[in-house]
């Protein structure tokens, strides 16, 4: 590993550096970035380290999302989903109705019978509780909501939170969501990311989202230039031991296809969406036929044998 110095010298107008420092990777007790503390000596490494520390892997646990909060609890959602009521209560502020209405309207795309959503403040017990009101007027505490509903609420709160910046990583957003409702989840994830053509601010926080999925339904609702496929390929042997390496493959014809690795063809994507092996579609007339149908929401997936678009 080679770390070049890019320190500032003199009055700060001149960029310069000393000799690069070489490290033997296999003997390093820790990563080079973990030791990057001095911005005068390795400014770029310090900035990279600071950025990597802002990356968050969301592993939203229903048990954490269901918990009420103390009035003095931290008001930022953790990666496990703790402090959901306190975070929403902070965002609601002195004018809570519009914020609660926005979250409830977003949730109504996932659940049909939503009338409202709010945080109930109990000063006697000094707790904050998340409460959803259904179409019949029945108030349901977080403990009565489904896992998928709670995760959706948590992501909706993050989307509204201007302090939730940086890179957010999420595994399998389809968990707990009915396939017919995945459009609502994909729209929410799309709304969470920064609008690159607009100014950065509270209404457009600097935020990126990366998701991983094995779901054909999720892949079908994403634009081709948003997709990359993790694949394996054979690597040079290490002695007599075969090796495989991970390769990230873009979709052919998109801006990600830079010619460095073999891209995914249209046929590869169709086989994935239908969970088919090469040749299966030709071997069986009963195999579902898949059509890519252009819609405003992306790609519509059809899985009806012999059906026409």
Backbone bond lengths (Angstrom), bond angles and torsions (degrees), N, CA, C in turn:
res aa  C-N    CA-C-N  psi(-1)  N-CA   C-N-CA  omega(-1)  CA-C   N-CA-C  phi
1 X - - - 1.448 - - 1.518 107.72 -
2 X 1.343 117.04 130.09 1.464 121.03 178.79 1.530 108.92 -114.92
3 X 1.317 115.72 124.84 1.459 122.23 178.30 1.518 108.28 -113.48
4 X 1.325 116.32 114.06 1.456 121.06 179.70 1.517 110.23 -88.83
5 X 1.315 116.03 143.41 1.457 121.51 177.86 1.519 109.70 -84.39
6 X 1.326 116.78 135.73 1.461 120.93 178.21 1.521 110.10 -133.69
7 X 1.319 115.14 43.45 1.464 120.52 -175.84 1.522 111.13 -71.32
8 X 1.327 114.59 158.90 1.460 122.08 173.91 1.523 108.33 -88.35
9 X 1.334 115.19 142.61 1.458 119.05 -179.62 1.524 110.15 -127.84
10 X 1.292 115.28 154.51 1.459 120.32 175.27 1.514 111.41 67.66
11 X 1.334 114.93 -127.71 1.459 120.13 -175.80 1.517 113.00 -84.22
12 X 1.319 117.21 5.00 1.462 120.59 178.59 1.500 113.88 91.44
13 X 1.328 118.15 -6.24 1.458 120.01 -179.81 1.518 112.16 -85.72
14 X 1.314 115.90 -19.41 1.454 118.99 -177.64 1.522 109.65 -104.71
15 X 1.306 115.08 134.13 1.458 120.15 175.62 1.522 107.91 -96.64
16 X 1.282 115.50 136.97 1.453 117.94 179.70 1.502 110.40 -155.31
17 X 1.277 116.42 179.45 1.446 119.69 179.98 1.505 111.02 -165.19
18 X 1.313 114.95 157.81 1.449 119.99 175.94 1.506 110.31 -92.60
19 X 1.298 115.15 -153.27 1.454 119.41 -179.53 1.530 110.48 -73.01
20 X 1.333 116.82 144.88 1.469 118.15 174.43 1.521 110.34 -68.93
21 X 1.316 115.18 146.57 1.465 120.76 179.09 1.521 108.96 -100.41
22 X 1.330 115.96 127.87 1.461 121.81 179.88 1.522 109.76 -100.81
23 X 1.350 115.53 137.84 1.457 121.64 178.72 1.523 108.66 -129.07
24 X 1.325 117.11 137.77 1.455 121.58 175.91 1.525 108.14 -81.94
25 X 1.327 116.20 115.15 1.462 120.42 -169.82 1.521 112.20 -59.37
26 X 1.337 117.53 -40.99 1.467 118.40 -172.72 1.528 113.54 -73.16
27 X 1.326 117.09 -13.26 1.462 119.37 179.12 1.526 112.94 -106.66
28 X 1.321 116.89 0.74 1.461 119.28 -179.14 1.529 110.51 -68.65
29 X 1.337 118.65 128.05 1.463 119.80 176.90 1.518 112.64 -73.47
30 X 1.323 116.87 -19.46 1.457 121.95 177.72 1.526 108.00 -156.97
31 X 1.317 116.63 173.41 1.459 119.83 -176.61 1.526 110.86 -71.08
32 X 1.325 115.38 156.46 1.460 120.54 177.71 1.522 110.45 -62.29
33 X 1.337 116.78 -39.52 1.461 119.56 -177.59 1.520 112.24 -65.98
34 X 1.334 117.20 -32.06 1.462 118.68 -179.25 1.517 111.90 -65.88
35 X 1.336 116.90 -22.53 1.462 120.77 178.97 1.520 112.64 -95.65
36 X 1.333 117.21 -1.19 1.466 120.72 -178.35 1.524 109.23 -79.40
37 X 1.321 116.00 99.83 1.461 121.56 -177.31 1.523 112.74 -119.12
38 X 1.323 116.83 -27.75 1.460 121.43 -171.90 1.520 110.58 -98.73
39 X 1.326 116.76 106.62 1.461 120.50 -178.51 1.518 112.13 -68.52
40 X 1.325 117.66 -22.52 1.462 119.58 178.16 1.525 111.49 -69.31
41 X 1.332 116.48 -28.68 1.456 120.23 -177.24 1.524 112.66 -96.31
42 X 1.308 117.59 -37.20 1.473 120.68 -175.14 1.520 108.52 -144.14
43 X 1.318 114.94 70.61 1.460 120.06 -174.21 1.525 112.23 -61.30
44 X 1.346 116.62 -44.83 1.462 119.51 -178.33 1.518 111.17 -61.61
45 X 1.337 117.28 -42.99 1.461 120.73 179.62 1.519 111.02 -62.95
46 X 1.331 117.07 -39.32 1.464 120.41 178.35 1.524 110.70 -65.04
47 X 1.333 117.19 -41.07 1.459 120.76 179.18 1.525 111.12 -66.46
48 X 1.340 116.99 -40.93 1.462 120.31 177.36 1.523 110.13 -62.82
49 X 1.320 116.70 -43.06 1.462 120.97 178.78 1.522 111.01 -60.61
50 X 1.328 116.06 -43.83 1.462 119.79 179.85 1.524 111.30 -63.71
51 X 1.330 116.69 -39.00 1.461 119.91 179.65 1.523 111.02 -68.13
52 X 1.333 117.19 -42.88 1.461 119.95 -179.72 1.525 111.32 -62.85
53 X 1.308 117.17 -31.55 1.465 120.29 179.78 1.521 111.98 -70.38
54 X 1.318 116.92 -16.10 1.468 120.78 178.31 1.524 111.83 -88.04
55 X 1.323 117.13 -9.23 1.461 119.12 178.65 1.524 108.91 -70.14
56 X 1.321 116.09 137.30 1.463 120.57 -177.35 1.522 109.76 -129.36
57 X 1.322 115.51 127.27 1.459 121.73 174.25 1.518 107.84 -97.04
58 X 1.324 115.89 108.08 1.463 120.77 -178.21 1.524 110.00 -78.51
59 X 1.314 115.76 120.81 1.465 122.39 174.00 1.529 106.73 -127.09
60 X 1.315 114.05 73.21 1.461 121.13 -172.24 1.522 110.55 -68.52
61 X 1.325 115.51 115.38 1.456 122.10 -178.14 1.527 109.80 -98.21
62 X 1.335 117.75 126.01 1.467 119.96 179.97 1.524 113.31 -55.36
63 X 1.341 117.31 -36.78 1.466 119.41 -179.68 1.523 111.27 -63.16
64 X 1.341 117.40 -35.83 1.463 120.76 177.72 1.524 110.99 -74.44
65 X 1.326 116.94 -38.39 1.460 121.02 -178.84 1.526 111.89 -66.71
66 X 1.319 117.25 -25.94 1.465 120.94 -177.56 1.528 112.72 -82.87
67 X 1.307 118.26 -11.13 1.456 120.99 -173.46 1.527 111.77 -75.60
68 X 1.347 118.07 136.48 1.469 120.30 169.64 1.522 109.56 -72.40
69 X 1.314 116.26 168.20 1.461 121.33 -179.85 1.518 110.83 -119.17
70 X 1.313 114.76 147.36 1.459 120.52 168.70 1.524 109.20 -69.46
71 X 1.328 116.10 154.59 1.463 119.82 -179.74 1.523 112.28 -60.77
72 X 1.325 117.39 -25.32 1.457 121.61 -179.32 1.523 112.43 -100.54
73 X 1.307 117.69 13.49 1.463 120.74 -177.51 1.526 110.50 -69.94
74 X 1.329 118.05 154.33 1.473 120.76 174.27 1.523 110.42 -57.43
75 X 1.318 115.87 143.51 1.468 120.10 -175.39 1.521 111.61 -107.46
76 X 1.326 116.14 41.49 1.463 121.92 175.36 1.518 108.08 -133.43
77 X 1.312 116.78 132.28 1.457 121.79 -177.61 1.522 109.83 -69.12
78 X 1.329 116.79 129.62 1.457 120.56 177.72 1.522 109.92 -83.35
79 X 1.322 116.27 171.20 1.461 120.19 -179.84 1.524 111.57 -66.28
80 X 1.332 117.59 -23.11 1.469 120.35 176.93 1.519 112.06 -86.12
81 X 1.341 117.76 -14.82 1.454 121.13 179.60 1.512 114.16 103.81
82 X 1.316 117.32 11.43 1.463 119.55 177.14 1.532 110.49 -72.48
83 X 1.319 114.88 151.98 1.472 123.74 176.01 1.529 112.38 69.87
84 X 1.325 116.67 33.68 1.460 120.14 174.52 1.529 111.42 -63.81
85 X 1.356 120.19 -47.99 1.473 118.73 179.05 1.527 112.60 -61.49
86 X 1.334 117.88 -42.51 1.465 120.66 -178.21 1.523 111.44 -65.82
87 X 1.328 116.59 -36.98 1.464 119.98 179.70 1.522 110.92 -67.12
88 X 1.328 116.56 -46.37 1.459 119.83 179.21 1.527 110.90 -65.52
89 X 1.328 116.85 -36.62 1.471 120.45 178.63 1.528 110.43 -63.66
90 X 1.327 117.08 -39.46 1.470 120.07 176.90 1.519 111.11 -64.48
91 X 1.330 117.01 -44.35 1.459 120.16 -179.63 1.523 111.39 -64.24
92 X 1.340 116.88 -34.04 1.466 120.29 -179.22 1.525 111.16 -65.87
93 X 1.328 117.13 -38.97 1.461 121.15 174.95 1.517 113.57 59.00
94 X 1.327 115.44 -144.15 1.464 121.52 -176.61 1.524 113.10 -81.81
95 X 1.313 117.08 -12.90 1.473 120.93 179.69 1.526 108.00 -127.77
96 X 1.328 117.35 74.74 1.462 120.55 -169.17 1.518 115.53 -73.88
97 X 1.328 117.82 -27.99 1.464 119.34 -171.34 1.532 113.56 -56.70
98 X 1.338 120.75 -47.32 1.470 119.06 -179.85 1.528 113.04 -62.52
99 X 1.332 116.88 -37.03 1.468 120.02 179.97 1.521 110.21 -67.65
100 X 1.329 117.10 -47.59 1.458 120.15 178.55 1.526 110.92 -61.58
101 X 1.328 116.80 -38.04 1.465 120.31 179.75 1.524 110.91 -65.61
102 X 1.332 117.31 -39.75 1.465 120.18 178.92 1.524 111.21 -62.76
103 X 1.333 116.66 -44.45 1.463 120.16 179.84 1.525 110.33 -66.22
104 X 1.335 117.24 -41.68 1.465 120.75 179.26 1.523 111.22 -64.52
105 X 1.326 117.22 -41.25 1.466 119.91 178.22 1.522 111.10 -63.80
106 X 1.324 115.70 -39.95 1.462 119.09 176.72 1.523 110.19 -63.61
107 X 1.327 116.70 -43.54 1.460 120.69 -178.98 1.521 111.71 -65.51
108 X 1.325 117.65 -30.80 1.469 120.64 -179.45 1.529 111.88 -65.38
109 X 1.337 117.80 -18.26 1.459 120.00 174.15 1.521 111.28 -70.68
110 X 1.347 115.76 -21.94 1.462 120.64 -179.36 1.517 111.89 -100.11
111 X 1.335 116.59 -40.77 1.464 122.47 -176.42 1.521 108.31 -119.03
112 X 1.310 116.63 131.76 1.465 120.74 -172.20 1.522 114.07 -70.79
113 X 1.318 117.69 -38.25 1.468 119.92 -167.13 1.522 113.01 -101.55
114 X 1.317 117.51 43.78 1.464 120.71 -179.88 1.527 109.69 -94.73
115 X 1.329 116.39 124.42 1.459 120.45 173.55 1.526 110.81 -101.73
116 X 1.314 117.29 -36.80 1.455 119.20 -177.71 1.516 111.91 -165.09
117 X 1.312 114.74 166.63 1.459 122.32 178.18 1.525 107.32 -145.76
118 X 1.318 116.97 137.05 1.460 119.72 -178.51 1.518 109.45 -156.98
119 X 1.317 114.81 170.31 1.464 122.01 172.24 1.522 107.71 -108.48
120 X 1.322 115.66 122.91 1.463 121.58 179.60 1.527 109.05 -91.26
121 X 1.317 115.79 122.55 1.469 121.23 178.49 1.521 109.15 -97.82
122 X 1.334 115.83 119.72 1.462 122.28 178.93 1.527 107.61 -109.13
123 X 1.339 115.91 98.18 1.466 119.54 -177.78 1.521 111.91 -69.08
124 X 1.324 117.86 -29.32 1.464 120.06 -179.43 1.526 110.61 -65.70
125 X 1.320 116.24 -44.37 1.469 120.47 179.15 1.525 112.50 -94.02
126 X 1.318 116.75 -5.97 1.464 123.52 178.30 1.534 111.88 58.41
127 X 1.337 114.71 48.63 1.461 119.23 179.84 1.530 109.81 -134.40
128 X 1.327 114.29 157.69 1.460 123.38 173.11 1.521 107.79 -116.02
129 X 1.340 116.24 131.22 1.461 120.76 -178.67 1.525 109.82 -127.23
130 X 1.314 115.30 140.18 1.464 121.38 174.90 1.520 108.90 -84.16
131 X 1.327 116.69 130.90 1.465 121.78 -177.36 1.523 109.01 -133.50
132 X 1.338 116.19 131.79 1.462 121.48 173.24 1.519 109.05 -110.77
133 X 1.317 117.05 137.20 1.461 122.31 176.65 1.511 108.73 -106.22
134 X 1.354 115.87 127.19 1.463 118.35 -178.84 1.527 110.47 -88.20
135 X 1.328 115.60 -178.93 1.464 120.65 -174.70 1.519 112.50 -63.66
136 X 1.337 117.74 -22.59 1.463 121.45 179.29 1.518 112.74 -87.66
137 X 1.329 116.78 -1.58 1.456 120.33 -178.61 1.507 114.09 88.82
138 X 1.321 117.31 4.21 1.464 121.06 179.36 1.525 109.01 -79.00
139 X 1.336 116.56 130.46 1.456 121.04 178.89 1.525 109.78 -90.32
140 X 1.317 115.20 127.10 1.457 121.80 -177.34 1.520 109.05 -115.26
141 X 1.342 117.55 121.84 1.463 119.14 176.42 1.522 110.54 -72.70
142 X 1.316 115.86 167.18 1.464 120.26 -179.26 1.520 111.77 -58.48
143 X 1.325 117.03 -30.38 1.465 120.32 -179.51 1.520 112.50 -64.92
144 X 1.345 117.67 -17.88 1.467 121.45 -179.36 1.522 112.93 -97.83
145 X 1.322 118.20 -3.69 1.459 121.40 -177.05 1.520 110.55 -90.07
146 X 1.315 116.00 152.79 1.460 120.94 -178.74 1.522 110.74 -72.27
147 X 1.335 115.09 162.62 1.462 120.36 179.39 1.526 111.19 -60.31
148 X 1.330 116.32 -45.60 1.458 120.04 -179.01 1.515 112.50 -63.69
149 X 1.334 116.76 -38.77 1.464 120.44 178.30 1.522 110.91 -63.92
150 X 1.323 116.85 -42.91 1.461 120.51 -179.50 1.527 111.50 -64.73
151 X 1.321 117.23 -41.80 1.469 119.55 178.45 1.525 110.33 -63.81
152 X 1.314 116.13 -39.35 1.462 119.98 179.65 1.529 110.43 -64.50
153 X 1.333 116.98 -41.82 1.468 120.29 177.58 1.524 110.05 -62.19
154 X 1.331 116.94 -43.88 1.463 120.34 -179.31 1.523 111.46 -60.59
155 X 1.323 117.41 -43.35 1.463 120.40 178.38 1.528 110.89 -67.33
156 X 1.327 117.04 -35.24 1.468 120.35 176.93 1.523 111.07 -64.52
157 X 1.329 116.40 -37.69 1.462 120.54 177.20 1.529 110.29 -67.51
158 X 1.325 117.33 -42.02 1.464 120.14 176.75 1.522 111.19 -61.20
159 X 1.320 116.72 -38.32 1.462 120.43 179.73 1.529 110.95 -62.48
160 X 1.331 116.96 -31.73 1.465 121.22 -179.33 1.530 112.80 -85.04
161 X 1.327 117.30 -13.90 1.459 121.25 -171.67 1.528 111.01 -89.31
162 X 1.329 119.35 110.65 1.468 120.73 -179.10 1.518 113.41 -69.36
163 X 1.337 117.71 -15.11 1.464 119.90 179.10 1.523 112.23 -86.53
164 X 1.321 117.95 -10.46 1.472 121.68 178.91 1.521 108.52 -85.34
165 X 1.325 115.92 82.72 1.457 121.44 -175.72 1.523 110.26 -113.74
166 X 1.325 115.77 178.76 1.452 120.95 -179.55 1.515 111.10 90.09
167 X 1.319 115.30 -156.76 1.459 122.15 -178.07 1.519 109.90 -98.34
168 X 1.327 116.50 125.94 1.460 122.84 174.99 1.520 108.32 -110.18
169 X 1.326 116.47 126.73 1.464 122.11 179.82 1.523 108.59 -113.03
170 X 1.315 116.03 138.53 1.459 121.30 -174.51 1.516 108.99 -142.03
171 X 1.327 116.13 128.67 1.456 121.50 177.87 1.526 110.20 -94.20
172 X 1.310 115.46 132.90 1.458 123.65 170.48 1.534 112.68 46.54
173 X 1.313 117.79 68.98 1.469 120.53 179.50 1.521 112.82 -64.33
174 X 1.325 117.43 -12.79 1.460 120.38 -179.31 1.523 112.94 -74.59
175 X 1.334 118.51 -13.02 1.462 121.22 -177.46 1.530 111.11 -59.71
176 X 1.316 115.53 125.95 1.456 121.11 178.32 1.509 114.82 78.93
177 X 1.348 117.75 5.19 1.462 121.84 -178.62 1.522 109.01 -112.99
178 X 1.329 116.78 130.09 1.462 119.84 176.32 1.526 109.11 -63.92
179 X 1.344 117.71 138.40 1.473 119.71 -178.64 1.522 113.95 -52.96
180 X 1.335 117.23 -34.03 1.457 119.31 -179.89 1.529 112.29 -70.02
181 X 1.333 117.01 -15.44 1.464 121.28 -178.86 1.528 112.37 -103.47
182 X 1.331 117.27 5.99 1.457 118.97 -178.20 1.520 111.92 -65.92
183 X 1.318 117.73 -23.36 1.457 119.93 176.64 1.518 111.41 -59.43
184 X 1.345 116.93 -39.96 1.465 120.83 178.46 1.522 110.80 -63.99
185 X 1.327 116.87 -41.77 1.461 120.18 178.78 1.524 111.65 -64.98
186 X 1.326 117.29 -42.68 1.462 120.21 -178.71 1.527 111.30 -67.76
187 X 1.333 116.90 -36.51 1.470 119.10 175.95 1.525 110.94 -64.53
188 X 1.325 116.22 -40.65 1.460 120.18 178.86 1.525 110.69 -62.55
189 X 1.326 116.97 -47.00 1.463 120.17 179.72 1.524 110.89 -62.25
190 X 1.330 116.63 -37.87 1.457 119.97 177.69 1.514 112.53 -66.17
191 X 1.331 116.95 -35.57 1.465 120.59 -179.81 1.529 112.21 -75.18
192 X 1.327 117.04 -17.18 1.454 120.04 -179.08 1.523 112.71 -74.54
193 X 1.326 118.24 -25.11 1.464 120.64 -172.62 1.523 110.39 -83.15
194 X 1.329 115.01 158.33 1.455 121.22 -178.17 1.524 110.43 -66.35
195 X 1.319 115.84 141.76 1.459 121.65 172.08 1.520 106.95 -83.73
196 X 1.325 115.98 107.64 1.466 120.36 -170.11 1.518 113.36 -68.16
197 X 1.326 117.97 -19.09 1.461 120.32 -178.65 1.525 112.94 -94.24
198 X 1.334 116.74 0.36 1.455 119.99 -179.04 1.515 111.43 -112.98
199 X 1.333 117.32 165.61 1.466 120.81 178.61 1.526 111.11 -70.33
200 X 1.327 115.98 147.35 1.456 121.73 178.45 1.526 109.15 -78.65
201 X 1.320 116.65 134.62 1.453 121.30 179.17 1.509 109.91 -176.15
202 X 1.339 116.38 -169.98 1.462 120.22 -179.13 1.524 111.88 -60.16
203 X 1.328 116.93 -33.68 1.456 119.99 178.61 1.513 114.04 -82.63
204 X 1.320 117.04 -8.63 1.463 122.02 -179.80 1.526 108.51 -148.25
205 X 1.353 116.46 69.52 1.466 119.38 -176.50 1.526 111.35 -67.81
206 X 1.321 115.35 152.50 1.460 121.65 179.87 1.526 108.26 -75.28
207 X 1.319 115.93 98.13 1.463 121.04 -172.03 1.521 109.92 -143.86
208 X 1.309 116.18 137.92 1.459 122.96 176.51 1.518 108.46 -126.58
209 X 1.317 116.88 147.44 1.462 121.92 -179.42 1.524 109.14 -127.44
210 X 1.320 115.89 130.11 1.463 122.13 173.30 1.518 107.41 -121.73
211 X 1.317 117.11 128.30 1.462 121.16 176.85 1.520 108.93 -118.75
212 X 1.327 115.71 152.33 1.461 121.35 170.82 1.520 107.78 -119.59
213 X 1.305 116.51 144.04 1.463 120.04 -175.11 1.516 110.66 -154.44
214 X 1.317 115.36 153.62 1.460 122.48 169.11 1.524 110.48 -113.33
215 X 1.321 116.50 9.07 1.459 120.99 -172.31 1.522 111.88 -90.71
216 X 1.332 118.80 122.24 1.466 120.32 172.58 1.523 112.60 -60.49
217 X 1.331 117.34 -29.90 1.463 120.39 -179.42 1.525 110.22 -65.69
218 X 1.328 117.09 -42.39 1.463 120.47 178.16 1.519 110.43 -65.52
219 X 1.336 116.71 -47.02 1.466 120.13 -179.46 1.520 111.46 -61.54
220 X 1.331 116.75 -35.49 1.461 119.95 -178.34 1.517 112.04 -68.46
221 X 1.332 116.93 -25.52 1.463 120.23 -177.95 1.525 112.61 -93.44
222 X 1.312 117.58 0.95 1.464 120.95 177.97 1.520 109.97 -98.65
223 X 1.319 116.25 148.03 1.455 120.47 173.75 1.528 108.87 -70.00
224 X 1.326 116.43 150.62 1.458 120.08 -175.91 1.521 112.30 -59.97
225 X 1.331 117.86 -34.90 1.462 118.49 -178.31 1.524 112.40 -78.43
226 X 1.340 117.19 -3.11 1.456 120.86 174.42 1.520 111.88 -92.92
227 X 1.320 117.01 -9.21 1.458 121.50 -172.46 1.521 111.72 -99.84
228 X 1.324 115.70 139.52 1.455 122.54 162.56 1.525 106.39 -134.62
229 X 1.321 116.13 147.47 1.453 121.49 -177.08 1.526 109.17 -113.37
230 X 1.330 115.94 128.90 1.459 121.36 176.00 1.520 108.13 -84.74
231 X 1.314 116.08 123.27 1.462 121.76 -175.80 1.520 108.67 -134.62
232 X 1.323 115.82 166.00 1.456 121.44 177.01 1.520 109.72 -113.09
233 X 1.310 114.99 148.17 1.456 119.90 173.38 1.520 108.07 -143.23
234 X 1.324 115.10 157.36 1.455 120.13 -179.92 1.520 110.49 -68.94
235 X 1.318 115.93 138.22 1.457 122.44 177.82 1.522 108.67 -114.27
236 X 1.328 117.83 163.41 1.470 119.80 178.10 1.521 111.18 -54.70
237 X 1.332 115.80 138.43 1.455 120.29 -178.19 1.522 111.11 -65.49
238 X 1.324 114.20 149.18 1.455 121.16 173.35 1.519 106.66 -108.19
239 X 1.342 115.45 94.76 1.449 120.26 -170.73 1.518 109.56 71.52
240 X 1.327 116.87 -126.33 1.466 121.33 177.38 1.524 112.18 -95.76
241 X 1.299 116.78 1.53 1.462 120.12 -175.41 1.519 110.84 -90.87
242 X 1.335 117.49 123.44 1.469 119.52 175.23 1.524 110.05 -68.94
243 X 1.294 116.03 148.95 1.459 121.25 -178.73 1.517 109.94 -131.85
244 X 1.308 114.86 148.88 1.456 121.14 175.01 1.517 108.40 -128.02
245 X 1.294 115.97 143.98 1.460 120.58 179.88 1.521 109.55 -122.18
246 X 1.313 114.86 156.01 1.457 121.20 178.49 1.517 109.26 -86.91
247 X 1.314 116.51 135.13 1.457 121.57 176.84 1.522 108.26 -130.31
248 X 1.313 116.65 137.45 1.458 122.96 178.77 1.520 107.73 -99.94
249 X 1.331 115.70 117.31 1.460 120.91 -173.49 1.528 110.72 -109.53
250 X 1.323 117.23 128.57 1.466 120.61 177.02 1.521 110.78 -83.77
251 X 1.303 115.96 175.51 1.459 121.84 174.39 1.525 108.11 -88.20
252 X 1.315 116.03 135.90 1.464 121.42 -177.36 1.528 110.90 -59.49
253 X 1.327 115.10 138.15 1.452 120.74 175.96 1.506 115.40 86.55
254 X 1.333 117.99 -2.15 1.463 120.64 177.29 1.527 109.49 -94.92
255 X 1.328 115.95 170.03 1.466 119.88 -178.73 1.519 112.06 -65.38
256 X 1.339 117.47 -18.53 1.458 120.35 178.70 1.530 112.16 -77.22
257 X 1.315 116.77 -17.01 1.465 121.69 -177.87 1.529 108.88 -80.15
258 X 1.320 115.93 90.26 1.463 121.55 -176.84 1.520 112.81 -100.07
259 X 1.329 117.44 3.73 1.452 120.35 177.84 1.515 115.02 86.85
260 X 1.320 117.82 3.80 1.463 119.87 -178.55 1.521 112.20 -78.49
261 X 1.329 116.58 -36.39 1.465 121.58 177.71 1.518 107.89 -131.93
262 X 1.326 115.53 159.86 1.460 119.94 179.27 1.523 109.67 -66.38
263 X 1.328 118.50 125.49 1.463 120.49 -178.24 1.522 111.11 -79.87
264 X 1.325 115.18 169.94 1.460 122.10 173.78 1.513 108.80 -80.79
265 X 1.327 115.91 133.86 1.458 119.96 175.41 1.522 109.81 -85.67
266 X 1.316 115.66 170.09 1.463 120.49 177.13 1.528 110.57 -59.98
267 X 1.325 116.95 -39.06 1.460 119.96 178.73 1.515 112.45 -64.10
268 X 1.346 117.09 -38.07 1.458 120.31 177.23 1.526 110.72 -60.81
269 X 1.328 115.69 -42.23 1.463 119.83 -178.87 1.521 110.55 -66.38
270 X 1.325 116.79 -43.14 1.464 120.37 -179.28 1.525 110.43 -63.20
271 X 1.335 117.36 -40.35 1.465 119.41 177.79 1.521 110.50 -63.78
272 X 1.324 116.88 -39.03 1.459 119.05 178.72 1.523 111.03 -65.80
273 X 1.318 117.05 -45.28 1.459 120.32 -178.40 1.519 111.51 -61.74
274 X 1.318 116.17 -32.31 1.451 119.21 179.38 1.503 113.91 -96.25
275 X 1.338 116.53 2.63 1.459 122.41 -177.64 1.521 110.50 55.58
276 X 1.333 116.50 40.81 1.451 121.99 -177.08 1.520 111.05 -104.09
277 X 1.313 115.53 150.20 1.447 121.73 170.57 1.522 108.73 -90.55
278 X 1.346 117.64 154.48 1.468 119.12 178.35 1.524 111.49 -54.01
279 X 1.318 116.23 128.20 1.457 121.11 178.44 1.509 114.81 93.48
280 X 1.323 118.52 -15.41 1.461 120.18 -177.86 1.518 111.90 -64.49
281 X 1.331 116.65 -40.43 1.462 119.43 -176.76 1.518 110.92 -62.39
282 X 1.339 116.76 -36.43 1.455 119.96 -179.56 1.524 111.67 -77.83
283 X 1.340 116.40 -24.33 1.458 119.44 -173.84 1.516 113.07 -82.76
284 X 1.307 117.67 -19.70 1.460 119.43 -174.88 1.515 110.89 -134.87
285 X 1.337 116.06 124.65 1.460 119.64 177.79 1.518 111.18 -72.72
286 X 1.324 116.63 -17.44 1.463 119.91 -178.32 1.525 112.47 -83.95
287 X 1.312 115.54 -7.49 1.462 118.80 -178.90 1.522 110.51 -64.91
288 X 1.310 116.32 138.54 1.462 119.95 179.18 1.516 110.36 -62.81
289 X 1.325 114.93 141.19 1.454 121.80 177.47 1.513 109.10 -97.30
290 X 1.320 115.48 135.60 1.459 120.53 -176.13 1.505 109.73 -111.20
291 X 1.300 115.95 133.04 1.455 120.84 177.34 1.523 108.98 -122.85
292 X 1.294 115.75 136.68 1.456 120.87 169.75 1.517 106.79 -88.84
293 X 1.306 117.09 114.99 1.448 122.08 -179.06 1.521 108.05 -113.72
294 X 1.304 116.63 120.92 1.459 120.25 -178.71 1.523 109.28 -67.64
295 X 1.318 115.72 124.32 1.458 121.93 176.13 1.515 107.73 -134.83
296 X 1.306 115.16 168.17 1.465 118.57 179.22 1.511 110.88 -66.86
297 X 1.336 117.31 -23.99 1.452 119.61 -178.97 1.503 113.93 -90.67
298 X 1.316 119.23 -1.11 1.458 120.48 179.01 1.503 111.02 127.10
299 X 1.330 117.16 -111.77 1.453 122.06 -175.63 1.516 108.86 -123.58
300 X 1.315 116.46 132.10 1.460 121.55 178.46 1.521 108.04 -98.09
301 X 1.327 116.90 134.36 1.456 121.96 -177.56 1.519 109.49 -102.45
302 X 1.337 116.11 124.40 1.461 120.47 177.45 1.522 108.39 -116.97
303 X 1.313 116.85 132.72 1.453 121.54 -176.16 1.527 110.94 -129.81
304 X 1.341 116.41 48.09 1.448 120.95 -179.20 1.520 108.88 -113.15
305 X 1.334 118.89 122.25 1.454 120.58 -177.86 1.521 111.88 -55.69
306 X 1.315 115.28 125.47 1.452 120.70 174.04 1.499 115.15 74.75
307 X 1.328 118.19 4.36 1.464 119.77 -176.70 1.515 110.33 -73.88
308 X 1.307 115.63 154.61 1.459 121.22 177.18 1.508 109.14 -105.25
309 X 1.342 118.39 154.79 1.457 120.14 179.15 1.520 110.68 -60.61
